[in-house]
Amino acid sequence: MAEASTKWDANLYLKFADARMRPAMDLMARLDPANAERPGHAIYDLGCGAGNISRILAERFPERPVIGIDSSEDMLAKARSQTVDKRVTFEKGDLAHFRPSTPPSILYSNAAYQWLPGHIEMFPGLLKTLPSGGQLAIQMPRNLEAPSHALMREAAEAGPWRDKLKNVGGVIRVEEPAQYYDRLKPLCADLDIWESIYQQVLTGKDPVAQYTSSTGLRPFLEALSPEEGKAFYECYAGMIAKAYPTRADGITLFPFRRMFIVARRA
Ligand SMILES: C[S@@+](CC[C@H](N)C(=O)[O-])C[C@H]1O[C@@H](n2cnc3c(N)ncnc32)[C@H](O)[C@@H]1O
């Protein structure tokens, strides 16, 4: 499968910030404040994007530095321009090769690792960088079989763009929760894995297609010229509108499954 693209549009992504904030907060609620008080340790926000969550981590845990890591210049520029707290810093880095420069007591990541092939193999190594009691907290969407994602592939095969989109990768398969459990449990003092399906409330024209065009649909759009991309987007948006109809009150419900992992190092 092709590598995920690094071209993120921070403004389009932030358009849906409210819907995306809730799982980030649900994950954060499971962090142990004691881990945010360990002298000499930092809290990492891996795949920090525009830094919204990094800033909340710093507010919630006022003792320690918060370091956001991301590979996208656009996201990092936005993150730096919106952050005044000197305790929060941002570094460019690829999560596939991440090694903390400061010892971490919390490794937090919201909606990033689903872009990395083989991420399940990275998690034990991340856990080992933590001190005993430190936490690895990860949230990933798990919707590859949902219409929002299945129809990307269907739309990719439904037009003259077919050949150009044949080898386009997208978000990587996020495995069944039990697989993460089996990989991590031997290293953990405790391990909490759960899933939630959020009934996201969207408004406006093509709301689900707009939502995915800032994430899962991007690699498809980037493989096409602007004109082809527009035609492909319209084909996909037409399919999606049938799968997620607008309700009588004008809103569109977009059910979205997310998996959470909170692992405490033994
Ligand atoms: C869906 S956004 C999530 C941003 C942020 N965590 C949030 O919840 O708002 C995914 C982020 O992961 C970053 N990302 C994807 N693959 C990456 C990689 N291999 N290394 C570093 N960052 C990556 C993207 O640049 C993007 O900012």
The ligand as a Gaussian input file, in Angstrom:
#p B3LYP/6-31G(d) Opt

LIG

0 1
 C       -5.956000      13.476000      11.667000
 S       -4.613000      14.522000      12.088000
 C       -4.679000      14.566000      13.871000
 C       -4.064000      15.817000      14.456000
 C       -4.196000      15.951000      15.963000
 N       -3.634000      14.837000      16.670000
 C       -5.639000      16.154000      16.353000
 O       -6.213000      15.265000      16.971000
 O       -6.191000      17.213000      16.028000
 C       -3.277000      13.426000      11.766000
 C       -1.938000      14.080000      11.917000
 O       -0.949000      13.046000      11.855000
 C        0.146000      13.543000      11.132000
 N        0.905000      12.404000      10.597000
 C        0.481000      11.452000       9.737000
 N        1.460000      10.591000       9.480000
 C        2.533000      11.008000      10.193000
 C        3.861000      10.528000      10.364000
 N        4.289000       9.429000       9.734000
 N        4.706000      11.208000      11.165000
 C        4.291000      12.323000      11.821000
 N        3.044000      12.820000      11.710000
 C        2.174000      12.171000      10.914000
 C       -0.453000      14.410000      10.051000
 O        0.476000      15.330000       9.536000
 C       -1.610000      15.069000      10.813000
 O       -1.239000      16.295000      11.372000

